[in-house]
Amino acid sequence: MDSDDRRSTVTALEAEFNRLFVRRRFNALQLARQIDSEIEPASYSVLATLQQYGPQRMTSIARHLGIGKPTLSRQLTTLAARGFVVKATDPADGRAQVISLTETGTSRLEEAQRTRAERYLSMLETWDVSDINALHELVAKLNRTYVAFDADPEAEIAARAHDPSSIAAAPSSSAASATAGEPRDT
């Protein structure tokens, strides 16, 4: 595949990612409503992060999701008021707080995830298992590539230096990080 074909293919892939991310935002809205009609769609990602990584400081959650502390603080206030998370003093640093899922938060999140998993199962019923496995492997590979690429900003600079015309077309490392964080719909 020559450079122009590769660029064209990657551009088409980016357009498909955009469609997928729009659908993902809609799904996050549905999941959030299923959990509780009073929480924001982005709050689903906060709950899923706590589910995946356990109790976290606010700064860790904000960094993981690529959002600012004021935005996260507003979401946590709502989640705490609705009984889905609790804040406790961090035993390692009395000035900081650790955020944890409550039993209610865990059960509501898991129920929403079960419903979504059943939807995916139904939606992919006509797919061959080999296609589902291939998609899983490729998405996992893409996520690993994001992590490696974002962990080494010099790699991005070197990649752009190799093809200076890509500077205008390629997203910045922070945009790629935000995009990488966006679909963490677990």
C-alpha beads as a LAMMPS data file, in Angstrom:
LAMMPS data file: protein, C-alpha beads

186 atoms
185 bonds

1 atom types
1 bond types

-500.0 500.0 xlo xhi
-500.0 500.0 ylo yhi
-500.0 500.0 zlo zhi

Masses

1 110.0

Atoms # bond

1 1 1 0.000 0.000 0.000
2 1 1 1.542 3.309 -1.012
3 1 1 1.520 6.435 1.164
4 1 1 -1.530 8.004 -0.507
5 1 1 -3.548 4.780 -0.233
6 1 1 -2.547 4.433 3.409
7 1 1 -3.567 8.047 4.147
8 1 1 -6.895 7.551 2.357
9 1 1 -7.583 4.333 4.261
10 1 1 -6.696 5.927 7.602
11 1 1 -8.933 8.902 6.765
12 1 1 -11.829 6.532 6.035
13 1 1 -11.085 4.688 9.297
14 1 1 -11.162 7.988 11.195
15 1 1 -14.606 8.720 9.729
16 1 1 -15.846 5.304 10.916
17 1 1 -14.387 5.973 14.382
18 1 1 -16.282 9.252 14.456
19 1 1 -19.537 7.411 13.671
20 1 1 -18.721 4.833 16.340
21 1 1 -17.926 7.485 18.962
22 1 1 -21.197 9.293 18.237
23 1 1 -23.005 5.994 18.799
24 1 1 -20.954 5.409 21.933
25 1 1 -22.062 8.780 23.342
26 1 1 -25.680 7.870 22.609
27 1 1 -25.171 4.482 24.315
28 1 1 -23.589 6.226 27.326
29 1 1 -26.683 8.432 27.548
30 1 1 -28.921 5.350 27.511
31 1 1 -26.764 3.582 30.108
32 1 1 -26.713 6.626 32.368
33 1 1 -30.506 6.932 32.142
34 1 1 -30.864 3.240 32.959
35 1 1 -28.682 3.708 36.045
36 1 1 -30.447 6.913 37.126
37 1 1 -32.208 9.625 35.135
38 1 1 -30.501 12.348 37.191
39 1 1 -26.895 11.537 36.247
40 1 1 -24.997 12.860 33.236
41 1 1 -23.960 10.435 30.485
42 1 1 -20.291 11.118 31.272
43 1 1 -20.912 9.907 34.816
44 1 1 -21.182 6.388 33.443
45 1 1 -17.464 6.559 32.584
46 1 1 -16.696 7.662 36.148
47 1 1 -18.576 4.670 37.544
48 1 1 -16.949 2.289 35.051
49 1 1 -13.491 3.631 35.939
50 1 1 -14.096 2.985 39.635
51 1 1 -15.411 -0.473 38.775
52 1 1 -12.349 -1.311 36.693
53 1 1 -9.615 0.234 38.874
54 1 1 -11.153 0.314 42.342
55 1 1 -11.137 3.290 44.732
56 1 1 -9.316 6.273 43.223
57 1 1 -8.341 9.803 44.047
58 1 1 -10.160 12.459 42.113
59 1 1 -6.958 13.471 40.280
60 1 1 -6.466 9.884 39.059
61 1 1 -10.029 9.639 37.772
62 1 1 -9.784 13.013 36.011
63 1 1 -6.464 12.077 34.397
64 1 1 -7.762 8.658 33.319
65 1 1 -10.866 10.159 31.697
66 1 1 -9.113 13.218 30.298
67 1 1 -11.476 15.662 31.996
68 1 1 -10.957 18.622 34.299
69 1 1 -11.387 18.470 38.053
70 1 1 -14.326 20.945 38.072
71 1 1 -16.257 18.737 35.626
72 1 1 -15.435 15.614 37.623
73 1 1 -16.288 17.334 40.903
74 1 1 -19.768 18.193 39.599
75 1 1 -20.315 14.601 38.461
76 1 1 -19.058 13.175 41.761
77 1 1 -21.349 15.470 43.731
78 1 1 -24.353 14.156 41.818
79 1 1 -23.176 10.533 42.044
80 1 1 -22.626 10.870 45.805
81 1 1 -26.016 12.534 46.307
82 1 1 -27.673 9.677 44.391
83 1 1 -25.847 7.098 46.555
84 1 1 -23.592 5.638 43.844
85 1 1 -20.200 6.718 45.228
86 1 1 -18.721 7.666 48.580
87 1 1 -15.828 9.951 49.365
88 1 1 -13.442 9.088 52.187
89 1 1 -10.246 10.622 53.487
90 1 1 -7.191 9.031 51.895
91 1 1 -5.298 7.240 54.695
92 1 1 -2.004 7.910 52.864
93 1 1 -2.686 11.668 52.650
94 1 1 -5.284 13.188 54.958
95 1 1 -5.719 16.175 52.618
96 1 1 -6.951 14.017 49.727
97 1 1 -10.109 12.007 49.228
98 1 1 -10.593 8.542 47.770
99 1 1 -13.732 7.882 45.751
100 1 1 -15.351 4.416 45.852
101 1 1 -18.410 2.776 44.382
102 1 1 -21.183 1.936 46.807
103 1 1 -23.092 -1.341 46.685
104 1 1 -25.950 0.537 45.030
105 1 1 -23.586 2.068 42.461
106 1 1 -22.057 -1.316 41.713
107 1 1 -25.378 -3.128 41.332
108 1 1 -26.965 -0.418 39.130
109 1 1 -23.844 -0.256 36.944
110 1 1 -23.650 -4.047 36.576
111 1 1 -27.343 -4.266 35.664
112 1 1 -26.898 -1.604 32.955
113 1 1 -23.835 -3.456 31.659
114 1 1 -25.720 -6.773 31.542
115 1 1 -28.470 -5.117 29.504
116 1 1 -25.908 -3.596 27.139
117 1 1 -24.082 -6.936 26.773
118 1 1 -27.365 -8.599 25.802
119 1 1 -27.940 -5.856 23.228
120 1 1 -24.469 -6.459 21.737
121 1 1 -25.109 -10.203 21.704
122 1 1 -28.344 -9.666 19.809
123 1 1 -26.836 -7.060 17.490
124 1 1 -23.901 -9.331 16.554
125 1 1 -25.995 -12.488 16.220
126 1 1 -25.482 -12.590 12.431
127 1 1 -21.692 -12.212 12.721
128 1 1 -19.354 -15.190 12.601
129 1 1 -17.549 -15.757 15.889
130 1 1 -14.267 -15.419 13.968
131 1 1 -15.283 -11.882 12.911
132 1 1 -16.147 -10.969 16.508
133 1 1 -12.796 -12.361 17.662
134 1 1 -10.941 -10.475 14.914
135 1 1 -12.666 -7.211 15.847
136 1 1 -11.864 -7.779 19.529
137 1 1 -8.205 -8.452 18.758
138 1 1 -7.900 -5.389 16.517
139 1 1 -9.614 -3.039 18.988
140 1 1 -7.391 -4.381 21.786
141 1 1 -4.345 -3.832 19.568
142 1 1 -5.500 -0.276 18.825
143 1 1 -5.929 0.427 22.551
144 1 1 -2.403 -0.886 23.241
145 1 1 -1.083 1.295 20.404
146 1 1 -2.795 4.367 21.894
147 1 1 -1.201 3.667 25.271
148 1 1 2.270 3.181 23.793
149 1 1 1.957 6.205 21.498
150 1 1 0.640 8.500 24.224
151 1 1 3.260 7.288 26.712
152 1 1 6.076 8.393 24.401
153 1 1 5.458 11.883 22.980
154 1 1 8.837 11.639 21.264
155 1 1 7.440 8.812 19.148
156 1 1 4.736 11.146 17.882
157 1 1 7.270 13.876 17.096
158 1 1 9.460 11.340 15.286
159 1 1 6.474 10.049 13.312
160 1 1 5.583 13.555 12.212
161 1 1 9.194 14.346 11.358
162 1 1 9.197 11.306 9.076
163 1 1 6.264 12.798 7.146
164 1 1 6.070 16.591 7.677
165 1 1 2.821 16.806 5.680
166 1 1 1.117 14.846 8.465
167 1 1 1.442 17.706 10.963
168 1 1 -1.717 19.446 9.778
169 1 1 -3.663 16.223 9.373
170 1 1 -2.626 14.348 12.507
171 1 1 -4.267 14.991 15.875
172 1 1 -2.184 16.262 18.737
173 1 1 -1.102 13.838 21.419
174 1 1 -3.593 15.369 23.874
175 1 1 -6.415 14.959 21.357
176 1 1 -5.410 11.345 20.811
177 1 1 -5.356 10.836 24.575
178 1 1 -8.827 12.305 24.923
179 1 1 -10.078 10.122 22.091
180 1 1 -8.423 7.089 23.636
181 1 1 -10.151 7.846 26.905
182 1 1 -13.498 8.494 25.338
183 1 1 -14.529 5.042 24.330
184 1 1 -13.767 3.401 27.648
185 1 1 -17.263 2.127 27.751
186 1 1 -16.857 -0.930 29.916

Bonds

1 1 1 2
2 1 2 3
3 1 3 4
4 1 4 5
5 1 5 6
6 1 6 7
7 1 7 8
8 1 8 9
9 1 9 10
10 1 10 11
11 1 11 12
12 1 12 13
13 1 13 14
14 1 14 15
15 1 15 16
16 1 16 17
17 1 17 18
18 1 18 19
19 1 19 20
20 1 20 21
21 1 21 22
22 1 22 23
23 1 23 24
24 1 24 25
25 1 25 26
26 1 26 27
27 1 27 28
28 1 28 29
29 1 29 30
30 1 30 31
31 1 31 32
32 1 32 33
33 1 33 34
34 1 34 35
35 1 35 36
36 1 36 37
37 1 37 38
38 1 38 39
39 1 39 40
40 1 40 41
41 1 41 42
42 1 42 43
43 1 43 44
44 1 44 45
45 1 45 46
46 1 46 47
47 1 47 48
48 1 48 49
49 1 49 50
50 1 50 51
51 1 51 52
52 1 52 53
53 1 53 54
54 1 54 55
55 1 55 56
56 1 56 57
57 1 57 58
58 1 58 59
59 1 59 60
60 1 60 61
61 1 61 62
62 1 62 63
63 1 63 64
64 1 64 65
65 1 65 66
66 1 66 67
67 1 67 68
68 1 68 69
69 1 69 70
70 1 70 71
71 1 71 72
72 1 72 73
73 1 73 74
74 1 74 75
75 1 75 76
76 1 76 77
77 1 77 78
78 1 78 79
79 1 79 80
80 1 80 81
81 1 81 82
82 1 82 83
83 1 83 84
84 1 84 85
85 1 85 86
86 1 86 87
87 1 87 88
88 1 88 89
89 1 89 90
90 1 90 91
91 1 91 92
92 1 92 93
93 1 93 94
94 1 94 95
95 1 95 96
96 1 96 97
97 1 97 98
98 1 98 99
99 1 99 100
100 1 100 101
101 1 101 102
102 1 102 103
103 1 103 104
104 1 104 105
105 1 105 106
106 1 106 107
107 1 107 108
108 1 108 109
109 1 109 110
110 1 110 111
111 1 111 112
112 1 112 113
113 1 113 114
114 1 114 115
115 1 115 116
116 1 116 117
117 1 117 118
118 1 118 119
119 1 119 120
120 1 120 121
121 1 121 122
122 1 122 123
123 1 123 124
124 1 124 125
125 1 125 126
126 1 126 127
127 1 127 128
128 1 128 129
129 1 129 130
130 1 130 131
131 1 131 132
132 1 132 133
133 1 133 134
134 1 134 135
135 1 135 136
136 1 136 137
137 1 137 138
138 1 138 139
139 1 139 140
140 1 140 141
141 1 141 142
142 1 142 143
143 1 143 144
144 1 144 145
145 1 145 146
146 1 146 147
147 1 147 148
148 1 148 149
149 1 149 150
150 1 150 151
151 1 151 152
152 1 152 153
153 1 153 154
154 1 154 155
155 1 155 156
156 1 156 157
157 1 157 158
158 1 158 159
159 1 159 160
160 1 160 161
161 1 161 162
162 1 162 163
163 1 163 164
164 1 164 165
165 1 165 166
166 1 166 167
167 1 167 168
168 1 168 169
169 1 169 170
170 1 170 171
171 1 171 172
172 1 172 173
173 1 173 174
174 1 174 175
175 1 175 176
176 1 176 177
177 1 177 178
178 1 178 179
179 1 179 180
180 1 180 181
181 1 181 182
182 1 182 183
183 1 183 184
184 1 184 185
185 1 185 186
